[in-house]
Amino acid sequence: MALSEKPETTRMRVLEDYFKQYPDTPREVILKIDLLRFGQWFTDAALAVTRGSLIKSYRLFSYDFLPMESMKRNENLKVPEHFIILGGMYDLQPVMVQMSLSPESPYVIDVVDDKLVLTGDGQVLCELRYQLAPNYYEKAFPDGTMYREIIAFGFFITVFRNCQYWGLEEECKFCDINWNARQMKQAQDYTLTAPVKKLENILEVANEIAREVVDQDGYTVPLSFLLTGGTIKSTLHGKKEDDFYGEYVEALKWGGNRRFINLQTNAKPKNILKWYRSIGLDSHHSNMEVWDKRLFEWISPAKAKFVGWDNWLKWTLDSVDVFGEGASKPIFVCGIEMAKPYGFKTVKEAVDSTTEGIEFLMSHGVIPRFNQWRQEPGAYIVKNYEQSPIPLDFYIQLMRNRYEIWKKYNLPLPNQSQLLPEARHLGVSHGTYEDYILLMENTYPPNIVDIVNQHSSPYEFSS
């Protein structure tokens, strides 16, 4: 444990020590990494002013450090999907952070002097904004299903809420997709409990999003959608995996104007990828989860068994030939390299291993993305092994390396075609891999704070 990471040290002291240790890393990145490591909590005052915000969707995984049944204030129905940190004592640029609830976190969101703020061990660190919910979030189908449970924040569509990789011998060890679906159903707080989303509902909500963006901007803005879901090992609704997901790809792509369709599935052979391209797919994410072959076989046993590390890598590289440079974007769950009991023991080993993967993939036009690991209580390696927070140094060094390698191969900037205006400029909320690029390359428009304030919940409150 680094000196500044000792439990008795305040978060402000920790952050400032890391700012000095990594002076070339944006401070926003270091703080966001720490926020994702520990999660966040709310005072009653901060929770009371979440009305009108873009509420958390639990769209795929829980991303929380506690189950819904332990939430005594109905936090799962109130907290925002994301929040934005900015300003404060460190004069931070706006950065979007995914909400991950943890009552044990040193980071607490509060209202101080009529302003919404982020505190660390009770010290005010910066201001904070909640994103406003788009208008379609309040619409519902005749059966009561809310539009917001079909497509989250104008982008994210979990077509199949479960995964057919079941049990210890198949489920990815970090994953809580099936557990999260069960807790949502048991909570009885959601209008959609079926595991599969109806195609006609997805198309209607996508069209409503397109109508809203025209009303908002005055013209047709290019829109990206992400289709994802669990693996279909046999069949689902009488269809094999590619036929099942392909139907959604084709209908969504051609159901409206100027749409960019992303799909997350297992790695696929080149002929299958070419077929997906022919029906309208623009980008494929064959989420590898972890680079090291030994850890891949432990963390993702079914992926190793039914596809294999070597095929996964070959088919991921093949996808660049089909979709083009920058359109093959597999996710890695950043931090599971050091998960107990079989992960790397030192930061250097873990960083060196994954950096090797980044170098290899980017040299072939693949752009790996890094979703920072949250230690959800329903995941196998959290239920069965005591996990410590992954060291800050690991994330900082790995994201720095990724940025330098991205520059080396002159790869494209992130595609940020979104309904939410602030999301068109800020990095994704679940990791810092985009923030690092956008902040270092200074891509923010001069009026970014005005854009954030215009589309956020009120950030000053009367006494």
Buried (B, 14 or more C-beta within 10 A) or exposed (E): EBEBBEEEBBBBBBBBBBBEBBEEBBBBBBBBBBBBBBBBBBEEEBBEBBEBBBBBBBBBBBBBBBBBEEBEEEBBBBBBBBBBBBBBEBEBBBBBBBBBBBBEBBBBBBBEEEBBBBBBBEBBBBBBBBBBBBBBBEBEBEEEBBBBBBBBBBBBBBBBBBBBBEEEEBBBBBBBBBBBBBBBBEBEEBBBBEBBBBBEBBBBBBEBBBEBBEEBEEEEBBBBBBBBBBBBBEEBEEEEBBEBBBBBBBBBBEBBEEBBBBBBBBBBEBEBBBBBBEBBBBBBBBBBBBBBBEBBBBBBBBBBEEBBBEBBBBBBBBBBBBBBBBBBBBBBBBBBBBBEEBBBEEBEBBBBBBBEBBBBBBEBBBBBBBBBBBBBBBBBBBEEEEBEBBBBBBBBBBBBBBBBBBEEBEBEEBBBBBBBBBBBBBBBBBBBBBBBBBBBEEBBEEEBBEBBBEBBBBBEBEE
